[in-house]
Amino acid sequence: MAKLKRIFIILAIILIMAVSLLGGAISDRLFGYKILDRFFPQITSSPLITQPKVLNEEFVVIDVVEETGPSVVTIAIEKKPSTGSLSIEFGPFGFYFPQTQEEPQKIEQNIGTGFIISEDGLIVTNKHVVEETQAVYKVITKDDQTYEVQKIFRDPVNDLAILKIDANNLQPVEMGDSDKLKVGQFVIAIGTALGEFKNTVTTGVVSGLGRGITAGSPLEGYTERLDDVIQTDAAINPGNSGGPLLNSLGQVIGINIAIAAGGENIGFAIPINIVKEAIDNFNKTGQFDRPFLGIRYQMISRGGGAYVVEMVAGASADKAGLEVGDIITKFDGQEVKDELSKLISQKKVGDKIKLTVWRDDQELEINVILQSTAD
């Protein structure tokens, strides 16, 4: 009797273990864990067991690209090449004759990326992508429709531009909230990499926030100080400038702008909240009407203030008597410990503010009336 009882107990244990393993294998499959698949392949692969779609990084990227891809466009430039000196040749009688020259052909080249923000043809990109005022710019959609840019509105404060094309029923992007970004958050970048590969997709994470960079190339005559930008390790190549940086919901949280020279997988993007403020301002005024102090500055470490590097002739600071070499220590009573541009952006056009300035071992107070960037 005792032996029979032991047999029943053993059988019960075996039955319990079998049920547990079977249940574990099934839950394994249902919740996306596949550790037991190697032990129970015939069970987990059974057509009787429903295998739901597993939400993972792969599906996220696919969904975001399918949803947002049609809103990403390529920016192209069309211009004539600059002509050099006229070629001449020595004739048989000692005369110089100009060499016959053909009309130079126009150069067409894909130079950047943008994204649609309205159904009726408003597109956001970087200002440096459309910097040349004499060139003709075109927008090429994902389905290879080409539109000539009718108007360009350039933001003199940030590296932003809004393009207007004659189109309707376009698919605009959804904008997110860049103030809620966290370091380590998953992001997706889309753009025309190297000016050739349209709608190239790369992925990565937010690797830093609140960075300050100098974007552009001194050799090309373009540099601009940008503050509070997003750092990402998602691959950003030349030609990606102006393209969207997206979160897992397919919302634009930044505009790709630059890569770090000499760095590896270090790219930067303008936070979308800065763009949203600029767009709101544009929709109200039809231009980028923002308060403008009119200086280029360099922040001094350890909260030492903003060192004035260059003045814009005729702008607010110039009219008020600010000088190159001045150090702005206070802006309307607030100590300049962080980026000066943040303090300026909190003001309105026409506001009268007081600058506390250190000059020649003396502290001065200078009153400035903030002009519009459109002035």
C-alpha positions in Angstrom: 0.0 0.0 0.0 2.8 2.4 0.9 4.5 1.5 -2.4 1.4 2.3 -4.4 1.0 5.5 -2.5 4.6 6.5 -3.5 3.8 5.7 -7.1 0.7 8.0 -7.0 2.8 10.8 -5.5 5.5 10.4 -8.2 2.9 10.4 -11.0 1.2 13.5 -9.5 4.6 15.3 -9.4 5.3 14.3 -13.0 1.8 15.5 -14.0 2.3 18.8 -12.2 5.7 19.4 -13.7 4.3 18.6 -17.2 1.5 21.1 -16.8 3.9 23.7 -15.4 6.3 23.3 -18.3 3.5 23.3 -20.9 2.0 26.4 -19.3 5.4 28.0 -19.2 6.1 27.3 -22.8 2.7 28.7 -23.8 3.1 31.9 -21.7 6.6 32.1 -23.0 5.2 32.4 -26.5 2.4 34.7 -25.5 4.7 37.2 -23.8 7.5 37.1 -26.2 10.1 35.0 -24.2 11.5 32.1 -26.1 13.8 30.4 -23.6 11.8 27.2 -23.5 11.3 27.0 -27.3 14.4 24.8 -27.6 12.8 22.3 -25.2 9.2 22.3 -26.5 9.4 23.3 -30.2 6.6 20.9 -31.1 4.3 22.6 -28.5 5.1 26.3 -29.1 5.0 25.9 -32.9 1.6 24.2 -32.8 -1.0 25.8 -35.0 -3.4 25.4 -32.2 -1.6 28.0 -30.2 -2.2 31.7 -31.3 1.0 33.7 -31.7 0.2 37.4 -31.2 2.3 40.2 -32.7 5.1 41.1 -30.3 5.7 44.8 -29.8 9.5 45.3 -30.1 12.0 47.7 -31.6 11.6 46.2 -35.1 7.9 46.7 -35.3 8.2 50.2 -33.8 10.6 51.3 -36.5 8.6 49.8 -39.3 5.4 51.5 -38.1 7.0 54.9 -37.6 8.7 54.8 -41.0 5.5 53.7 -42.8 3.5 56.5 -41.1 6.0 59.3 -41.3 8.0 58.5 -44.4 5.5 60.3 -46.8 6.0 63.5 -44.8 9.8 63.6 -45.3 11.0 65.4 -48.4 14.3 66.0 -50.2 15.6 69.6 -50.7 17.4 70.2 -54.0 19.2 73.3 -55.4 19.4 74.5 -58.9 22.0 77.2 -59.8 24.6 78.2 -62.5 28.2 77.5 -61.7 30.4 80.5 -61.0 32.4 81.5 -64.1 36.1 82.1 -63.9 38.3 84.3 -66.1 37.8 84.1 -69.9 40.0 81.6 -71.6 42.2 83.0 -74.5 44.5 81.4 -77.0 47.4 82.6 -79.2 46.5 82.9 -82.9 48.7 82.3 -85.9 49.2 86.1 -86.5 50.1 87.0 -82.9 46.5 87.9 -82.0 44.7 86.7 -78.9 41.2 85.3 -79.5 38.8 84.4 -76.8 38.1 80.7 -76.8 34.5 79.8 -77.8 32.6 79.0 -74.6 29.2 77.4 -74.2 26.6 78.6 -71.9 27.4 77.0 -68.5 24.9 74.2 -67.6 22.8 74.6 -64.5 23.8 72.4 -61.5 21.1 70.4 -59.8 21.9 68.7 -56.6 20.1 67.2 -53.6 21.5 69.1 -50.6 19.3 68.4 -47.6 16.0 67.2 -46.1 12.8 68.7 -44.8 9.4 67.6 -43.5 5.9 68.7 -44.2 4.1 70.7 -41.4 0.8 71.7 -43.3 -1.4 70.2 -45.9 -1.1 73.3 -48.1 2.7 73.1 -48.6 4.6 74.5 -45.6 7.9 72.6 -45.0 10.5 73.0 -42.3 14.3 72.6 -42.9 17.5 74.1 -41.7 18.4 77.6 -42.7 21.9 76.6 -43.8 20.3 74.2 -46.3 18.7 77.1 -48.2 21.3 79.7 -47.4 21.9 80.9 -51.0 19.5 83.7 -51.8 20.1 83.7 -55.6 19.5 79.9 -56.1 16.4 78.1 -57.0 15.3 75.4 -54.6 13.0 72.4 -55.2 11.2 70.0 -53.0 11.0 66.3 -53.9 8.5 64.1 -52.2 8.8 60.4 -51.4 6.7 59.5 -54.5 9.1 61.6 -56.6 6.8 64.6 -57.1 8.9 67.8 -57.6 7.8 71.3 -56.6 9.6 74.5 -57.0 9.9 76.5 -53.8 7.8 79.7 -54.0 8.9 81.5 -50.8 11.6 81.0 -48.2 11.3 82.4 -44.6 14.7 82.2 -42.8 15.0 82.5 -39.0 18.0 84.7 -38.2 18.1 83.4 -34.6 17.9 79.7 -35.1 19.1 77.5 -37.9 15.5 77.1 -39.2 13.7 77.9 -42.4 10.1 77.5 -43.6 9.6 76.8 -47.3 6.3 77.3 -49.2 5.4 75.2 -52.2 2.2 75.2 -54.3 0.7 71.9 -53.2 -2.4 70.6 -51.4 -3.4 67.5 -49.5 0.0 66.8 -48.2 0.6 64.7 -45.1 2.0 66.7 -42.2 4.0 65.3 -39.4 2.9 65.1 -35.8 5.0 67.1 -33.4 6.0 65.8 -30.0 7.2 67.5 -26.8 11.0 67.8 -26.6 10.9 69.0 -23.0 9.9 65.5 -22.0 12.9 63.8 -23.6 15.2 61.6 -21.4 18.7 60.5 -22.0 18.6 56.9 -23.3 15.3 57.4 -25.1 14.9 55.5 -28.4 14.9 57.8 -31.5 14.6 57.4 -35.3 16.2 59.7 -38.0 15.0 59.9 -41.6 16.8 61.9 -44.3 18.5 62.0 -47.7 21.8 60.7 -46.7 24.8 62.1 -48.7 22.3 63.9 -50.9 21.7 60.6 -52.7 19.9 58.1 -50.6 16.4 59.4 -50.0 14.4 58.4 -47.0 17.4 56.7 -45.3 16.4 55.4 -41.9 18.8 55.2 -38.9 18.1 54.5 -35.2 19.7 55.2 -31.9 19.1 56.9 -28.6 19.2 60.4 -27.1 22.8 60.4 -25.8 22.8 64.0 -24.3 20.5 67.0 -23.7 21.2 70.7 -23.4 24.3 70.7 -25.5 25.8 73.9 -27.0 27.5 73.6 -30.4 28.8 75.7 -33.2 27.3 74.4 -36.5 28.4 75.0 -40.0 31.8 75.3 -41.6 34.2 78.3 -41.4 35.6 77.3 -44.8 32.2 77.8 -46.3 31.7 81.1 -44.5 28.9 79.7 -42.3 29.0 79.2 -38.6 26.3 79.6 -36.0 26.1 79.1 -32.3 23.2 76.8 -31.3 22.3 76.2 -27.7 20.2 73.6 -25.9 20.4 71.0 -28.7 19.8 67.3 -28.6 22.7 64.9 -28.9 22.0 61.5 -30.5 24.0 58.5 -31.7 21.5 57.8 -34.5 23.6 58.1 -37.7 23.3 61.6 -39.2 25.1 62.1 -42.5 25.6 65.1 -44.8 22.2 65.5 -46.5 20.3 64.6 -43.4 20.2 68.3 -42.3 16.6 69.5 -41.9 15.2 66.0 -41.5 13.1 64.8 -38.5 14.3 63.1 -35.4 11.3 61.0 -34.2 10.3 59.2 -31.0 8.7 55.7 -30.8 5.2 57.2 -31.4 6.3 58.7 -34.7 6.3 62.3 -33.3 9.0 64.7 -34.4 11.0 65.7 -31.4 13.9 67.4 -33.2 15.4 68.6 -36.5 18.6 67.0 -37.4 21.3 69.6 -38.0 24.9 68.6 -37.6 27.5 65.9 -36.9 30.5 66.3 -34.7 33.7 66.6 -36.8 36.1 63.8 -35.9 33.4 62.1 -33.7 31.8 58.8 -34.2 28.0 58.4 -34.0 27.6 61.9 -32.5 24.9 64.0 -34.1 22.8 66.9 -33.0 19.2 68.1 -33.5 17.3 71.3 -32.7 14.5 70.6 -30.1 11.1 70.6 -31.7 9.6 72.9 -29.0 11.9 75.7 -30.4 10.5 75.0 -33.8 6.9 75.0 -32.6 7.4 78.5 -31.0 8.9 79.7 -34.3 6.0 78.2 -36.3 3.4 79.8 -34.0 5.2 83.1 -34.4 5.3 82.6 -38.2 1.6 81.8 -38.4 0.7 85.0 -36.5 3.0 87.4 -38.3 3.9 85.7 -41.6 7.6 86.1 -40.7 10.1 85.1 -38.0 9.4 88.2 -35.8 11.5 87.6 -32.7 13.4 89.8 -30.2 16.9 90.3 -31.4 19.8 91.7 -29.4 22.2 91.7 -32.4 25.4 90.2 -31.0 27.5 87.0 -31.4 28.9 85.9 -28.1 30.8 83.3 -26.3 29.8 82.0 -22.9 32.4 82.2 -20.2 32.8 79.1 -18.1 31.6 78.9 -14.5 28.8 81.5 -14.9 31.1 84.3 -15.9 28.7 85.9 -18.3 28.6 86.3 -22.1 31.6 87.7 -23.9 30.6 89.8 -26.9 32.6 88.6 -30.0 30.8 90.4 -32.8 28.2 93.1 -33.3 25.4 93.4 -35.9 25.5 96.9 -37.3 22.3 98.8 -36.6 20.8 96.2 -34.3 19.6 96.8 -30.7 23.0 96.3 -28.9 24.8 98.5 -31.4 22.3 101.3 -31.0 22.5 101.1 -27.2 26.3 101.4 -27.2 27.4 97.8 -26.5 31.0 97.0 -27.7 33.0 94.0 -28.8 34.9 92.8 -25.7 32.1 93.6 -23.3 31.1 90.9 -20.9 27.3 90.8 -20.1 26.9 89.6 -16.6 23.2 90.4 -16.0 20.3 90.5 -18.4 17.4 92.6 -17.0 18.5 91.7 -13.4 19.1 88.0 -14.0 22.6 86.7 -13.8 23.9 85.3 -17.1 25.0 81.9 -15.9 23.4 79.8 -18.7 23.0 80.6 -22.4 22.0 84.3 -23.0 19.8 83.3 -25.9 17.3 81.7 -23.4 16.9 84.9 -21.6 16.4 86.9 -24.8 13.8 84.4 -26.0 11.7 85.1 -22.9 11.2 88.7 -23.9 9.1 90.4 -26.6 9.9 92.7 -29.5 9.9 96.3 -28.1 10.8 95.3 -24.5 13.2 97.7 -22.8 15.8 95.7 -20.8 18.8 96.6 -18.7 22.2 95.0 -19.4 24.9 94.9 -16.7 28.2 94.9 -18.5 31.8 94.5 -17.4 34.1 96.8 -19.5 37.7 97.9 -18.8 37.5 96.9 -15.1 34.2 98.8 -14.7 30.6 97.7 -14.3 28.2 99.6 -16.5 24.5 99.5 -17.0 23.2 99.8 -20.6 19.5 100.1 -21.6 18.5 98.3 -24.7 15.2 98.2 -26.6 14.9 94.8 -28.3 14.2 95.0 -32.0 12.6 92.5 -34.3 14.6 90.1 -36.3 12.7 91.4 -39.3 14.0 95.0 -38.8 
